């Protein structure tokens, strides 16, 4: 993440912060896990309704990659 890392020793600038993301995808889900996952997905859909700036469409949101979304969340 550009400019969010450790400060340079002889200066007022900051370095870049490197992030490692370890994603683990389960091979299969039981019925309860599937139900919980669907509830989680619905809660994200509900919280995103009406919160888009400038009336962006669903396609615009889908074009953002995981890292773009993480950068946005961290500011």
PDB file of N, CA, C and O in Angstrom, chain B, residues numbered from 101:
ATOM      1  N   UNK B 101       0.872  -1.148   0.000  1.00  0.00           N
ATOM      2  CA  UNK B 101       0.000   0.000   0.000  1.00  0.00           C
ATOM      3  C   UNK B 101       0.922   1.214   0.000  1.00  0.00           C
ATOM      4  O   UNK B 101       1.662   1.456   0.953  1.00  0.00           O
ATOM      5  N   UNK B 102       0.859   1.953  -1.068  1.00  0.00           N
ATOM      6  CA  UNK B 102       1.788   3.046  -1.304  1.00  0.00           C
ATOM      7  C   UNK B 102       1.708   4.104  -0.207  1.00  0.00           C
ATOM      8  O   UNK B 102       0.633   4.610   0.115  1.00  0.00           O
ATOM      9  N   UNK B 103       2.881   4.429   0.366  1.00  0.00           N
ATOM     10  CA  UNK B 103       2.986   5.505   1.341  1.00  0.00           C
ATOM     11  C   UNK B 103       2.508   5.174   2.743  1.00  0.00           C
ATOM     12  O   UNK B 103       2.425   6.072   3.582  1.00  0.00           O
ATOM     13  N   UNK B 104       2.194   3.931   3.026  1.00  0.00           N
ATOM     14  CA  UNK B 104       1.670   3.558   4.346  1.00  0.00           C
ATOM     15  C   UNK B 104       2.651   2.700   5.145  1.00  0.00           C
ATOM     16  O   UNK B 104       2.285   2.144   6.180  1.00  0.00           O
ATOM     17  N   UNK B 105       3.881   2.593   4.675  1.00  0.00           N
ATOM     18  CA  UNK B 105       4.858   1.739   5.342  1.00  0.00           C
ATOM     19  C   UNK B 105       5.706   2.486   6.353  1.00  0.00           C
ATOM     20  O   UNK B 105       5.294   3.514   6.891  1.00  0.00           O
ATOM     21  N   UNK B 106       6.883   1.966   6.603  1.00  0.00           N
ATOM     22  CA  UNK B 106       7.822   2.499   7.591  1.00  0.00           C
ATOM     23  C   UNK B 106       8.403   3.817   7.074  1.00  0.00           C
ATOM     24  O   UNK B 106       8.692   3.939   5.883  1.00  0.00           O
ATOM     25  N   UNK B 107       8.578   4.813   7.967  1.00  0.00           N
ATOM     26  CA  UNK B 107       9.185   6.086   7.538  1.00  0.00           C
ATOM     27  C   UNK B 107      10.642   5.877   7.122  1.00  0.00           C
ATOM     28  O   UNK B 107      11.349   5.040   7.684  1.00  0.00           O
ATOM     29  N   UNK B 108      11.079   6.657   6.120  1.00  0.00           N
ATOM     30  CA  UNK B 108      12.483   6.620   5.707  1.00  0.00           C
ATOM     31  C   UNK B 108      13.341   7.165   6.837  1.00  0.00           C
ATOM     32  O   UNK B 108      12.909   8.050   7.576  1.00  0.00           O
ATOM     33  N   UNK B 109      14.541   6.648   6.975  1.00  0.00           N
ATOM     34  CA  UNK B 109      15.427   7.006   8.072  1.00  0.00           C
ATOM     35  C   UNK B 109      15.800   8.485   8.055  1.00  0.00           C
ATOM     36  O   UNK B 109      15.727   9.143   9.093  1.00  0.00           O
ATOM     37  N   UNK B 110      16.192   9.018   6.915  1.00  0.00           N
ATOM     38  CA  UNK B 110      16.616  10.422   6.827  1.00  0.00           C
ATOM     39  C   UNK B 110      15.670  11.181   5.909  1.00  0.00           C
ATOM     40  O   UNK B 110      16.077  11.645   4.844  1.00  0.00           O
ATOM     41  N   UNK B 111      14.450  11.307   6.300  1.00  0.00           N
ATOM     42  CA  UNK B 111      13.480  12.021   5.478  1.00  0.00           C
ATOM     43  C   UNK B 111      12.110  11.961   6.107  1.00  0.00           C
ATOM     44  O   UNK B 111      11.901  11.313   7.132  1.00  0.00           O
ATOM     45  N   UNK B 112      11.191  12.642   5.481  1.00  0.00           N
ATOM     46  CA  UNK B 112       9.834  12.679   6.024  1.00  0.00           C
ATOM     47  C   UNK B 112       8.860  11.839   5.200  1.00  0.00           C
ATOM     48  O   UNK B 112       7.647  11.915   5.392  1.00  0.00           O
ATOM     49  N   UNK B 113       9.398  11.046   4.287  1.00  0.00           N
ATOM     50  CA  UNK B 113       8.532  10.184   3.477  1.00  0.00           C
ATOM     51  C   UNK B 113       8.384   8.815   4.126  1.00  0.00           C
ATOM     52  O   UNK B 113       9.168   8.417   4.988  1.00  0.00           O
ATOM     53  N   UNK B 114       7.358   8.117   3.682  1.00  0.00           N
ATOM     54  CA  UNK B 114       7.130   6.757   4.164  1.00  0.00           C
ATOM     55  C   UNK B 114       7.274   5.792   2.991  1.00  0.00           C
ATOM     56  O   UNK B 114       7.003   6.136   1.840  1.00  0.00           O
ATOM     57  N   UNK B 115       7.703   4.591   3.312  1.00  0.00           N
ATOM     58  CA  UNK B 115       7.804   3.541   2.300  1.00  0.00           C
ATOM     59  C   UNK B 115       6.446   2.922   2.026  1.00  0.00           C
ATOM     60  O   UNK B 115       5.421   3.373   2.537  1.00  0.00           O
ATOM     61  N   UNK B 116       6.459   1.903   1.228  1.00  0.00           N
ATOM     62  CA  UNK B 116       5.222   1.199   0.897  1.00  0.00           C
ATOM     63  C   UNK B 116       5.028   0.031   1.858  1.00  0.00           C
ATOM     64  O   UNK B 116       5.994  -0.609   2.273  1.00  0.00           O
ATOM     65  N   UNK B 117       3.786  -0.238   2.203  1.00  0.00           N
ATOM     66  CA  UNK B 117       3.440  -1.352   3.075  1.00  0.00           C
ATOM     67  C   UNK B 117       3.098  -2.552   2.193  1.00  0.00           C
ATOM     68  O   UNK B 117       2.228  -2.466   1.326  1.00  0.00           O
ATOM     69  N   UNK B 118       3.778  -3.653   2.417  1.00  0.00           N
ATOM     70  CA  UNK B 118       3.499  -4.875   1.667  1.00  0.00           C
ATOM     71  C   UNK B 118       2.571  -5.760   2.485  1.00  0.00           C
ATOM     72  O   UNK B 118       2.785  -5.961   3.680  1.00  0.00           O
ATOM     73  N   UNK B 119       1.549  -6.281   1.841  1.00  0.00           N
ATOM     74  CA  UNK B 119       0.539  -7.091   2.518  1.00  0.00           C
ATOM     75  C   UNK B 119       0.513  -8.474   1.885  1.00  0.00           C
ATOM     76  O   UNK B 119       0.493  -8.607   0.661  1.00  0.00           O
ATOM     77  N   UNK B 120       0.513  -9.491   2.718  1.00  0.00           N
ATOM     78  CA  UNK B 120       0.362 -10.864   2.249  1.00  0.00           C
ATOM     79  C   UNK B 120      -1.002 -11.368   2.703  1.00  0.00           C
ATOM     80  O   UNK B 120      -1.341 -11.307   3.885  1.00  0.00           O
ATOM     81  N   UNK B 121      -1.768 -11.859   1.757  1.00  0.00           N
ATOM     82  CA  UNK B 121      -3.108 -12.365   2.055  1.00  0.00           C
ATOM     83  C   UNK B 121      -3.109 -13.871   1.817  1.00  0.00           C
ATOM     84  O   UNK B 121      -2.763 -14.336   0.731  1.00  0.00           O
ATOM     85  N   UNK B 122      -3.496 -14.621   2.828  1.00  0.00           N
ATOM     86  CA  UNK B 122      -3.574 -16.075   2.728  1.00  0.00           C
ATOM     87  C   UNK B 122      -5.047 -16.460   2.693  1.00  0.00           C
ATOM     88  O   UNK B 122      -5.739 -16.402   3.710  1.00  0.00           O
ATOM     89  N   UNK B 123      -5.516 -16.852   1.519  1.00  0.00           N
ATOM     90  CA  UNK B 123      -6.921 -17.211   1.343  1.00  0.00           C
ATOM     91  C   UNK B 123      -7.026 -18.726   1.287  1.00  0.00           C
ATOM     92  O   UNK B 123      -6.344 -19.379   0.497  1.00  0.00           O
ATOM     93  N   UNK B 124      -7.878 -19.269   2.124  1.00  0.00           N
ATOM     94  CA  UNK B 124      -8.115 -20.719   2.123  1.00  0.00           C
ATOM     95  C   UNK B 124      -9.576 -20.971   1.781  1.00  0.00           C
ATOM     96  O   UNK B 124     -10.484 -20.436   2.416  1.00  0.00           O
ATOM     97  N   UNK B 125      -9.774 -21.783   0.782  1.00  0.00           N
ATOM     98  CA  UNK B 125     -11.121 -22.085   0.313  1.00  0.00           C
ATOM     99  C   UNK B 125     -11.454 -23.511   0.737  1.00  0.00           C
ATOM    100  O   UNK B 125     -10.714 -24.439   0.412  1.00  0.00           O
ATOM    101  N   UNK B 126     -12.567 -23.699   1.465  1.00  0.00           N
ATOM    102  CA  UNK B 126     -12.926 -25.050   1.898  1.00  0.00           C
ATOM    103  C   UNK B 126     -13.339 -25.917   0.707  1.00  0.00           C
ATOM    104  O   UNK B 126     -13.901 -25.432  -0.275  1.00  0.00           O
ATOM    105  N   UNK B 127     -13.046 -27.195   0.822  1.00  0.00           N
ATOM    106  CA  UNK B 127     -13.408 -28.124  -0.237  1.00  0.00           C
ATOM    107  C   UNK B 127     -14.906 -28.360  -0.320  1.00  0.00           C
ATOM    108  O   UNK B 127     -15.463 -28.485  -1.410  1.00  0.00           O
ATOM    109  N   UNK B 128     -15.560 -28.420   0.841  1.00  0.00           N
ATOM    110  CA  UNK B 128     -17.009 -28.624   0.859  1.00  0.00           C
ATOM    111  C   UNK B 128     -17.575 -28.025   2.143  1.00  0.00           C
ATOM    112  O   UNK B 128     -16.865 -27.857   3.134  1.00  0.00           O
ATOM    113  N   UNK B 129     -18.853 -27.711   2.105  1.00  0.00           N
ATOM    114  CA  UNK B 129     -19.546 -27.136   3.256  1.00  0.00           C
ATOM    115  C   UNK B 129     -20.702 -28.040   3.650  1.00  0.00           C
ATOM    116  O   UNK B 129     -21.372 -28.612   2.790  1.00  0.00           O
ATOM    117  N   UNK B 130     -20.937 -28.168   4.953  1.00  0.00           N
ATOM    118  CA  UNK B 130     -22.126 -28.903   5.378  1.00  0.00           C
ATOM    119  C   UNK B 130     -23.329 -27.958   5.282  1.00  0.00           C
ATOM    120  O   UNK B 130     -23.169 -26.785   4.941  1.00  0.00           O
ATOM    121  N   UNK B 131     -24.516 -28.457   5.577  1.00  0.00           N
ATOM    122  CA  UNK B 131     -25.738 -27.662   5.416  1.00  0.00           C
ATOM    123  C   UNK B 131     -25.713 -26.389   6.254  1.00  0.00           C
ATOM    124  O   UNK B 131     -26.100 -25.326   5.770  1.00  0.00           O
ATOM    125  N   UNK B 132     -25.267 -26.482   7.494  1.00  0.00           N
ATOM    126  CA  UNK B 132     -25.231 -25.314   8.390  1.00  0.00           C
ATOM    127  C   UNK B 132     -24.241 -24.264   7.886  1.00  0.00           C
ATOM    128  O   UNK B 132     -24.536 -23.069   7.911  1.00  0.00           O
ATOM    129  N   UNK B 133     -23.080 -24.702   7.434  1.00  0.00           N
ATOM    130  CA  UNK B 133     -22.083 -23.772   6.908  1.00  0.00           C
ATOM    131  C   UNK B 133     -22.605 -23.075   5.652  1.00  0.00           C
ATOM    132  O   UNK B 133     -22.388 -21.878   5.467  1.00  0.00           O
ATOM    133  N   UNK B 134     -23.285 -23.816   4.800  1.00  0.00           N
ATOM    134  CA  UNK B 134     -23.864 -23.238   3.586  1.00  0.00           C
ATOM    135  C   UNK B 134     -24.906 -22.183   3.949  1.00  0.00           C
ATOM    136  O   UNK B 134     -24.951 -21.113   3.342  1.00  0.00           O
ATOM    137  N   UNK B 135     -25.736 -22.486   4.934  1.00  0.00           N
ATOM    138  CA  UNK B 135     -26.758 -21.544   5.390  1.00  0.00           C
ATOM    139  C   UNK B 135     -26.107 -20.262   5.929  1.00  0.00           C
ATOM    140  O   UNK B 135     -26.547 -19.159   5.606  1.00  0.00           O
ATOM    141  N   UNK B 136     -25.074 -20.410   6.739  1.00  0.00           N
ATOM    142  CA  UNK B 136     -24.377 -19.250   7.296  1.00  0.00           C
ATOM    143  C   UNK B 136     -23.714 -18.414   6.200  1.00  0.00           C
ATOM    144  O   UNK B 136     -23.718 -17.184   6.265  1.00  0.00           O
ATOM    145  N   UNK B 137     -23.154 -19.073   5.210  1.00  0.00           N
ATOM    146  CA  UNK B 137     -22.525 -18.368   4.104  1.00  0.00           C
ATOM    147  C   UNK B 137     -23.554 -17.564   3.314  1.00  0.00           C
ATOM    148  O   UNK B 137     -23.280 -16.439   2.897  1.00  0.00           O
ATOM    149  N   UNK B 138     -24.724 -18.134   3.112  1.00  0.00           N
ATOM    150  CA  UNK B 138     -25.785 -17.419   2.406  1.00  0.00           C
ATOM    151  C   UNK B 138     -26.263 -16.217   3.218  1.00  0.00           C
ATOM    152  O   UNK B 138     -26.547 -15.164   2.646  1.00  0.00           O
ATOM    153  N   UNK B 139     -26.357 -16.359   4.542  1.00  0.00           N
ATOM    154  CA  UNK B 139     -26.740 -15.232   5.397  1.00  0.00           C
ATOM    155  C   UNK B 139     -25.700 -14.121   5.326  1.00  0.00           C
ATOM    156  O   UNK B 139     -26.045 -12.940   5.271  1.00  0.00           O
ATOM    157  N   UNK B 140     -24.442 -14.500   5.326  1.00  0.00           N
ATOM    158  CA  UNK B 140     -23.367 -13.515   5.224  1.00  0.00           C
ATOM    159  C   UNK B 140     -23.440 -12.773   3.892  1.00  0.00           C
ATOM    160  O   UNK B 140     -23.331 -11.547   3.856  1.00  0.00           O
ATOM    161  N   UNK B 141     -23.622 -13.505   2.810  1.00  0.00           N
ATOM    162  CA  UNK B 141     -23.730 -12.884   1.489  1.00  0.00           C
ATOM    163  C   UNK B 141     -24.911 -11.920   1.442  1.00  0.00           C
ATOM    164  O   UNK B 141     -24.805 -10.836   0.868  1.00  0.00           O
ATOM    165  N   UNK B 142     -26.024 -12.304   2.035  1.00  0.00           N
ATOM    166  CA  UNK B 142     -27.204 -11.441   2.055  1.00  0.00           C
ATOM    167  C   UNK B 142     -26.937 -10.180   2.867  1.00  0.00           C
ATOM    168  O   UNK B 142     -27.381  -9.096   2.487  1.00  0.00           O
ATOM    169  N   UNK B 143     -26.216 -10.308   3.982  1.00  0.00           N
ATOM    170  CA  UNK B 143     -25.929  -9.129   4.803  1.00  0.00           C
ATOM    171  C   UNK B 143     -25.049  -8.139   4.042  1.00  0.00           C
ATOM    172  O   UNK B 143     -25.212  -6.928   4.196  1.00  0.00           O
ATOM    173  N   UNK B 144     -24.113  -8.638   3.216  1.00  0.00           N
ATOM    174  CA  UNK B 144     -23.299  -7.742   2.396  1.00  0.00           C
ATOM    175  C   UNK B 144     -24.160  -7.062   1.345  1.00  0.00           C
ATOM    176  O   UNK B 144     -24.007  -5.867   1.093  1.00  0.00           O
ATOM    177  N   UNK B 145     -25.061  -7.812   0.733  1.00  0.00           N
ATOM    178  CA  UNK B 145     -25.939  -7.234  -0.283  1.00  0.00           C
ATOM    179  C   UNK B 145     -26.817  -6.155   0.329  1.00  0.00           C
ATOM    180  O   UNK B 145     -27.022  -5.103  -0.277  1.00  0.00           O
ATOM    181  N   UNK B 146     -27.340  -6.408   1.534  1.00  0.00           N
ATOM    182  CA  UNK B 146     -28.191  -5.428   2.202  1.00  0.00           C
ATOM    183  C   UNK B 146     -27.417  -4.170   2.573  1.00  0.00           C
ATOM    184  O   UNK B 146     -27.939  -3.066   2.424  1.00  0.00           O
ATOM    185  N   UNK B 147     -26.180  -4.312   3.053  1.00  0.00           N
ATOM    186  CA  UNK B 147     -25.406  -3.150   3.483  1.00  0.00           C
ATOM    187  C   UNK B 147     -24.904  -2.336   2.302  1.00  0.00           C
ATOM    188  O   UNK B 147     -24.623  -1.148   2.461  1.00  0.00           O
ATOM    189  N   UNK B 148     -24.782  -2.936   1.121  1.00  0.00           N
ATOM    190  CA  UNK B 148     -24.313  -2.203  -0.054  1.00  0.00           C
ATOM    191  C   UNK B 148     -25.427  -1.451  -0.761  1.00  0.00           C
ATOM    192  O   UNK B 148     -25.151  -0.557  -1.561  1.00  0.00           O
ATOM    193  N   UNK B 149     -26.653  -1.784  -0.488  1.00  0.00           N
ATOM    194  CA  UNK B 149     -27.771  -1.117  -1.143  1.00  0.00           C
ATOM    195  C   UNK B 149     -27.812   0.349  -0.753  1.00  0.00           C
ATOM    196  O   UNK B 149     -27.825   0.692   0.429  1.00  0.00           O
ATOM    197  N   UNK B 150     -27.831   1.214  -1.770  1.00  0.00           N
ATOM    198  CA  UNK B 150     -27.971   2.641  -1.519  1.00  0.00           C
ATOM    199  C   UNK B 150     -26.705   3.329  -1.041  1.00  0.00           C
ATOM    200  O   UNK B 150     -26.725   4.538  -0.809  1.00  0.00           O
ATOM    201  N   UNK B 151     -25.611   2.608  -0.887  1.00  0.00           N
ATOM    202  CA  UNK B 151     -24.395   3.238  -0.376  1.00  0.00           C
ATOM    203  C   UNK B 151     -23.403   3.573  -1.482  1.00  0.00           C
ATOM    204  O   UNK B 151     -22.295   4.027  -1.195  1.00  0.00           O
ATOM    205  N   UNK B 152     -23.769   3.365  -2.707  1.00  0.00           N
ATOM    206  CA  UNK B 152     -22.843   3.609  -3.811  1.00  0.00           C
ATOM    207  C   UNK B 152     -22.779   5.085  -4.132  1.00  0.00           C
ATOM    208  O   UNK B 152     -23.794   5.782  -4.137  1.00  0.00           O
ATOM    209  N   UNK B 153     -21.574   5.552  -4.399  1.00  0.00           N
ATOM    210  CA  UNK B 153     -21.362   6.954  -4.735  1.00  0.00           C
ATOM    211  C   UNK B 153     -21.568   7.143  -6.226  1.00  0.00           C
ATOM    212  O   UNK B 153     -21.132   6.317  -7.028  1.00  0.00           O
ATOM    213  N   UNK B 154     -22.230   8.227  -6.599  1.00  0.00           N
ATOM    214  CA  UNK B 154     -22.369   8.561  -8.001  1.00  0.00           C
ATOM    215  C   UNK B 154     -23.210   7.595  -8.798  1.00  0.00           C
ATOM    216  O   UNK B 154     -23.161   7.611 -10.027  1.00  0.00           O
ATOM    217  N   UNK B 155     -23.977   6.757  -8.137  1.00  0.00           N
ATOM    218  CA  UNK B 155     -24.857   5.835  -8.836  1.00  0.00           C
ATOM    219  C   UNK B 155     -24.118   4.804  -9.668  1.00  0.00           C
ATOM    220  O   UNK B 155     -24.588   4.438 -10.745  1.00  0.00           O
ATOM    221  N   UNK B 156     -22.982   4.331  -9.204  1.00  0.00           N
ATOM    222  CA  UNK B 156     -22.235   3.335  -9.970  1.00  0.00           C
ATOM    223  C   UNK B 156     -23.042   2.046 -10.072  1.00  0.00           C
ATOM    224  O   UNK B 156     -23.840   1.719  -9.194  1.00  0.00           O
ATOM    225  N   UNK B 157     -22.817   1.333 -11.151  1.00  0.00           N
ATOM    226  CA  UNK B 157     -23.595   0.120 -11.389  1.00  0.00           C
ATOM    227  C   UNK B 157     -22.919  -1.094 -10.776  1.00  0.00           C
ATOM    228  O   UNK B 157     -21.776  -1.027 -10.324  1.00  0.00           O
ATOM    229  N   UNK B 158     -23.642  -2.200 -10.770  1.00  0.00           N
ATOM    230  CA  UNK B 158     -23.094  -3.452 -10.253  1.00  0.00           C
ATOM    231  C   UNK B 158     -21.881  -3.890 -11.055  1.00  0.00           C
ATOM    232  O   UNK B 158     -20.938  -4.457 -10.503  1.00  0.00           O
ATOM    233  N   UNK B 159     -21.902  -3.623 -12.385  1.00  0.00           N
ATOM    234  CA  UNK B 159     -20.775  -4.036 -13.214  1.00  0.00           C
ATOM    235  C   UNK B 159     -19.505  -3.301 -12.805  1.00  0.00           C
ATOM    236  O   UNK B 159     -18.432  -3.903 -12.791  1.00  0.00           O
ATOM    237  N   UNK B 160     -19.599  -2.009 -12.469  1.00  0.00           N
ATOM    238  CA  UNK B 160     -18.431  -1.241 -12.030  1.00  0.00           C
ATOM    239  C   UNK B 160     -17.850  -1.847 -10.766  1.00  0.00           C
ATOM    240  O   UNK B 160     -16.632  -1.969 -10.642  1.00  0.00           O
ATOM    241  N   UNK B 161     -18.694  -2.225  -9.835  1.00  0.00           N
ATOM    242  CA  UNK B 161     -18.241  -2.801  -8.566  1.00  0.00           C
ATOM    243  C   UNK B 161     -17.577  -4.155  -8.805  1.00  0.00           C
ATOM    244  O   UNK B 161     -16.584  -4.480  -8.155  1.00  0.00           O
ATOM    245  N   UNK B 162     -18.120  -4.949  -9.735  1.00  0.00           N
ATOM    246  CA  UNK B 162     -17.565  -6.268 -10.018  1.00  0.00           C
ATOM    247  C   UNK B 162     -16.205  -6.181 -10.698  1.00  0.00           C
ATOM    248  O   UNK B 162     -15.404  -7.110 -10.593  1.00  0.00           O
ATOM    249  N   UNK B 163     -15.930  -5.068 -11.401  1.00  0.00           N
ATOM    250  CA  UNK B 163     -14.658  -4.919 -12.094  1.00  0.00           C
ATOM    251  C   UNK B 163     -13.506  -4.644 -11.139  1.00  0.00           C
ATOM    252  O   UNK B 163     -12.350  -4.852 -11.506  1.00  0.00           O
ATOM    253  N   UNK B 164     -13.788  -4.183  -9.929  1.00  0.00           N
ATOM    254  CA  UNK B 164     -12.738  -3.943  -8.949  1.00  0.00           C
ATOM    255  C   UNK B 164     -12.201  -5.276  -8.460  1.00  0.00           C
ATOM    256  O   UNK B 164     -12.965  -6.198  -8.172  1.00  0.00           O
ATOM    257  N   UNK B 165     -10.882  -5.372  -8.370  1.00  0.00           N
ATOM    258  CA  UNK B 165     -10.257  -6.586  -7.877  1.00  0.00           C
ATOM    259  C   UNK B 165     -10.209  -6.591  -6.358  1.00  0.00           C
ATOM    260  O   UNK B 165     -10.527  -5.594  -5.710  1.00  0.00           O
ATOM    261  N   UNK B 166      -9.814  -7.707  -5.811  1.00  0.00           N
ATOM    262  CA  UNK B 166      -9.707  -7.866  -4.366  1.00  0.00           C
ATOM    263  C   UNK B 166      -8.772  -6.823  -3.773  1.00  0.00           C
ATOM    264  O   UNK B 166      -9.087  -6.214  -2.751  1.00  0.00           O
ATOM    265  N   UNK B 167      -7.623  -6.616  -4.409  1.00  0.00           N
ATOM    266  CA  UNK B 167      -6.637  -5.694  -3.860  1.00  0.00           C
ATOM    267  C   UNK B 167      -7.125  -4.250  -3.933  1.00  0.00           C
ATOM    268  O   UNK B 167      -6.823  -3.452  -3.046  1.00  0.00           O
ATOM    269  N   UNK B 168      -7.881  -3.904  -4.986  1.00  0.00           N
ATOM    270  CA  UNK B 168      -8.463  -2.563  -5.060  1.00  0.00           C
ATOM    271  C   UNK B 168      -9.431  -2.333  -3.909  1.00  0.00           C
ATOM    272  O   UNK B 168      -9.462  -1.251  -3.324  1.00  0.00           O
ATOM    273  N   UNK B 169     -10.218  -3.348  -3.587  1.00  0.00           N
ATOM    274  CA  UNK B 169     -11.172  -3.229  -2.487  1.00  0.00           C
ATOM    275  C   UNK B 169     -10.456  -3.109  -1.150  1.00  0.00           C
ATOM    276  O   UNK B 169     -10.894  -2.357  -0.280  1.00  0.00           O
ATOM    277  N   UNK B 170      -9.351  -3.846  -0.973  1.00  0.00           N
ATOM    278  CA  UNK B 170      -8.574  -3.760   0.268  1.00  0.00           C
ATOM    279  C   UNK B 170      -7.949  -2.379   0.393  1.00  0.00           C
ATOM    280  O   UNK B 170      -7.993  -1.777   1.466  1.00  0.00           O
ATOM    281  N   UNK B 171      -7.365  -1.868  -0.692  1.00  0.00           N
ATOM    282  CA  UNK B 171      -6.771  -0.530  -0.673  1.00  0.00           C
ATOM    283  C   UNK B 171      -7.816   0.517  -0.303  1.00  0.00           C
ATOM    284  O   UNK B 171      -7.547   1.418   0.491  1.00  0.00           O
ATOM    285  N   UNK B 172      -9.015   0.393  -0.886  1.00  0.00           N
ATOM    286  CA  UNK B 172     -10.093   1.332  -0.586  1.00  0.00           C
ATOM    287  C   UNK B 172     -10.465   1.283   0.894  1.00  0.00           C
ATOM    288  O   UNK B 172     -10.673   2.322   1.520  1.00  0.00           O
ATOM    289  N   UNK B 173     -10.549   0.090   1.443  1.00  0.00           N
ATOM    290  CA  UNK B 173     -10.943  -0.073   2.842  1.00  0.00           C
ATOM    291  C   UNK B 173      -9.896   0.498   3.794  1.00  0.00           C
ATOM    292  O   UNK B 173     -10.239   1.040   4.845  1.00  0.00           O
ATOM    293  N   UNK B 174      -8.624   0.378   3.427  1.00  0.00           N
ATOM    294  CA  UNK B 174      -7.557   0.868   4.299  1.00  0.00           C
ATOM    295  C   UNK B 174      -7.274   2.351   4.112  1.00  0.00           C
ATOM    296  O   UNK B 174      -6.544   2.949   4.902  1.00  0.00           O
ATOM    297  N   UNK B 175      -7.846   2.947   3.071  1.00  0.00           N
ATOM    298  CA  UNK B 175      -7.663   4.381   2.846  1.00  0.00           C
ATOM    299  C   UNK B 175      -6.399   4.647   2.160  1.00  0.00           C
ATOM    300  O   UNK B 175      -6.076   5.803   1.887  1.00  0.00           O
TER     301      UNK B 175
END
